[in-house]
């Protein structure tokens, strides 16, 4: 039995969340997954004990898909996740995704990058990231990730932050790199069995559609672009990805916090920054409709995204066990049809937004 077949059999022994196949691959992920950004030092220090406790709580709750990246804590997320999977003895029961496109180098030898969101990791590992989408860069990044994770194969490999939304005027440089040699590295990793599924991990849909037209990808982790506050992909991008059998892994369904905490939540953020007044007004309207139907805002945010047939899974995050339990509870709430109707009448979601849950 191959690694890919094992994933299909043991993807979710608890049965709480249905498993959905990623594109043309044989990798199946639970409809709810967990990301490791909050556990890599985002806004607060997280110990290994905290990390393991969160992974265990998510696993015990039925989650069988975990995402990480070299960027998260400059290697810490991968380092901790691999160790947790071994300590808990659950590696063969879960799907793991990580990313390429960045190579970690000693912090004393490289200059810190300016990034779109400007995340300041708390107590990261002593490395800094450098962009590299070439054949050699992707291969080095992948091999470094294997060492940090201590895994002999990685289920899903995503190209991180490729595109103009992240790189701006420098985007053409990196498109040239991946087209000239990066695609070749990805193809070799998949055809050789080192990874089972390939895709992108980005904060835009344009880059995903562009790559899908040029290279055979299975999936894309798209953060914050399809939510109660953003429905741009309904203009055609999601439809094209469906036609090409590219599954969407939806991240950032709370837009980094505001759709979990609401406007009254302390320290609420929107896409890792302050919340614009326009967004505050929109979220206040959503909250009023949720209160009318006695449904938590977070539940509506999760279920709205999951209802789109292009979406295979939503990736949530948590800094502690309490947040894990809150997220898992939110993901199982039944939403009355009338609530969706009210959101459409209020102009929060468009008429063409899919409303039928897919298994």
N, C-alpha and C positions, 0 to 999 in steps of 0.2 A: 504493500500500500504506500502511495506517495504521500509527501507532506501535504499536498493540496487536498487529497482525499481524506486525510485525517482531519483537516479543518472542517470539512463538510459534515463529518460524522460527529465530532465532539464540539462543534461550535457553540452549543448552548444546552448543556445537560440539565439545567434547571427548568428550561422551557418557559420562563416568564416572558422573554422577548423573542419574537420570531426572528429567524435568520434570513438574510437576503444576500443573494449572490452579487459580487462586484463585477459588473460587466460581463465580459467573455471568460473571465478567469473562473477557477474552481474554488476561490476563496469566498466564504460566506461569513458575514458579520451580523452580530445581534443589532436589532433596530436602535438600541441605545448603546453607545460606547463612551469611554472616558478618556479625556485628554490630560496631559501632565503639566501644562503651563502653570497652574496655580501651585503646583508642588515643586516647581523648579526655582522658587525664589521670586515669584511675581508679587510685589508689594510687601511680602513678609517672608521671613526665613522659615523653611520647612525642614525638619530633621528627617533622617532616614526612617525613624520609627513612625513619624507622621505619614510619610509616603507609603510605607508598607500597610499601615492601618487603612488608608484610603483605598488602596488597590484591593485589599481583602474584603472590605465592606462592599465595594462595587461588585466584586466577583461573587460574594455570597448573595448579593441581590439579583444575580442573573446576568450581569454584564460579561461579555466574552470578547470584547474588542478594546484595545488600549493603544493610544497614539502618543508618539513622542517625536523629538527632533534634536539634532545637535545644537541648535540655537537656544533651546530652553535651558537656561542656567549654564550655558556654554559647556554642555556635556553632562550636566548633573541629572537631568531627567532620564537620559539613556542609562547612565551609570546606576541610578537608583532603581529604575524599572526592571532592568535585567536581573539585579540582585533580588528584588522582591519576588519576581516570578519563580526564581530558583528556591528561595526560602519557603515560599508558600506551596511549592510543588505543583504549579498550575500551568507551566509553559505549554504543554501539549494540549491544553483545553482552550487556549486563547489565540486570538489573532493580534499580531503586533505590527504597527506601521511606524516607520521613521522616514527621514527625509535626506535628500542630497541637494547640492547646490551651494553649500557652505563647507569650507574646510576650517577646522579649528587649529589655531596656532598659539604658541606660548604668548601670554599677554604682554610679556616684557619685550616682545620682538615685533609686534604689529600695532598699528594705530586703530583705535576704536572706530567702528563704522557709525555714520549718521544714518538712522533708519526712520521710516515713516512714523512709527508709533513711539519710538524712543524709549523702549522698555529698559528700566534700570533693574537688573536682577540683583536680589539680595543674597549675598554670600555665594556667588557662582563659583564654579571651578576656575582655576587660573589660566583660562584660555580666552581668546577673542575670535570672532568669526570673520572669514574672508570669503568673498563670493568666487565661485569657480564652477562653471557649467560645462567644462571641457571633459573629454574622455578621461584624462588622468585625474581631474578634480573629482568627478563623480565616483570613479573607482576608489580613490583615496578616502573620500567621505564615507562611502559604503563600508570599506574595510575598517575604518576607525570606529564606525558605529557598531560593527560586529564585535569589536574588542570591548567597547564600553558596555554594550548590552550582554556580552559573553554568550551570544547566540550563533549557532552555526548556519542558520538561515533566517531570513527576515521575510515575513509574509507579504507585506505591502510596502513598496518603496515609492515615495512621492518626491517630485522635484519641487523644492521650496522657493516660493516668492519669485518665480519667473514671470516677467511681464512689466508693463509700463506703470501700473498702479503702484508698484513698489519701487522700481528702479528709475522711473522718470526718464530723463534724457539719456541715461546710461543703458536703457533697456536694449537698444540695438546691439550693444557689445555682447550682451549675454545671450541674445537670440542667435547671434552669429556663432557663439561658442557651442551651444547645444545642437544647432543644425549641422555644423561642420564635424563634430565628433561626439557630442554628448548623447545623442540618440543611439549611436553605435554602442556606447557603454551600457545604456539601459537595455538594449536588445540582447546584449550578451549576458547580462545578469539574469534576465528572465528566461531566455532560451537555455541557459546553463543550469537552471533550477535553483540559483541562489536566492531568487525572489519569486513569488507566485503571482503577484499583480503589480502593475505599474500605474502611476498617475501623477497628478500635481497636488501641491498644497499651497493655495494662494488665497488672496483676498479680493479676487475679481473673477468674472466669468469669461471675459474676452480672451485671456491667455489660455484658458482651458479649451475653448472652441478652436483657437488657432492651432494648438498642439494636436488636438483630436483630428484635425484635417491633414496633418503632416505625419503623424506617428500613431501607432496602434496603442492607445492607453485603455485601461480598464475602468478607471475611476478618477475622481478629483475631490480633494478635501477643500471646500470653498467656505471661507469663514465670513459670516456677517452679511452676505449678499442676498440671502433669501430668508427673510424674517418678517415679523409683523410690521416692521418699520421699513423694510426694503424688499420690493418685489420686482426689481429690474429684470431678472432672468426669465420672467414670464413673457417678455417681449420677443422671445425666440431662442435664446441660448439653451434653456433647459430642453426645449423641444428638439433642437438639433442634437444635443447630447443623448437624448433618448433614442433618436434615430440611429446614432452611432454606437449604441449600447455602452455608453459611458455612465457609470453610476456616480451619483453625488453623495459624498460624505459631508454632511452639513455641520460646520462648526460655527461658533459664535452666534447661536440662536437667540441669546439674550443680548446681543450687541455689546458684549463685554460687561453687562451688569444691569442696565436700566430696565430690561424686560424681565429681570428676576426680582429686583428690589422694588420697582415702581418709582414714582417721583418722590415718594416720601422716604425712601431708603437712604440711610446714611452713606455718603461717599459714592453715590451712584455715578456710573460713567457710561459714556456712549462711544463705542469703538476706541476704547482706551484713553479717551479725553473727556473734557467737560461736556455737559449735555446742553446742546443748543435749545433755545427757548421754543423753537418750532417742534422739536422732538418732545420736549416736556409737555406741550399742549396735546400732542398726539397720544402720548402714553397716558396722560390723564383721562382722555376719552376712552382708551382701551380699558383702563382700570375701572371706570364707571360701568362699562358693559360687563366686565368680569364680576363685579360686585352684584350687579343686577341678577346674574345667573348663578351666583355663589360658587364661582369657579376660580381657583388661583390664577393669577396672571402668568406665572411660570409654566403652568400646565398648558395654557392656551398657546404660549410661545413655542413650546415643544411640539404639540400636536399639529399646529398649523404647518410646520415645516415637514413633519413626517407624512402628512397627507399627500404631498406631491409625489407622483409615481416615479419621478426621476431620482428621488432621495432614497438611499438604501439604509442610512443610519444617521442619527444625530450624535455628535460628540459633545459631552458635557464635561465640566470641570469642577473640582472641589478642593478646598484646602484642608478639610478635616472630615471626620466620619459623620458629623452632624449634617454637613452640607451634602454629603453623598446620599444620606437617607432622605433629605429634602428633595433632591433631584430625582431619586428613584420613585418617591411618592408622587411627585409632579408628573412623571412620565406615564403614569398609569391611570390618570383621571379621565373619566368619560366627559365629553364636551357636548352639550345639547346643540342640535342643529340651529336652534333659534339664535344662539350666540354668534355663530358665523354670519347669519343673516343680518344681525344688528351691526356687525363690523363692516359688512358691505354697504349697508345703508349709510353708515357714518363716514364712508369713504376711506376707511383704514386699509381694507384689502380690496382688490379689484374683482370684478364679476367673474373673470376667467381663472381665478385662483381655485385649484382643485380642492374639493370639500369632502371627498370620499376617502376614508382610510384604506390603505392598501396593506395586505398582509405580507 
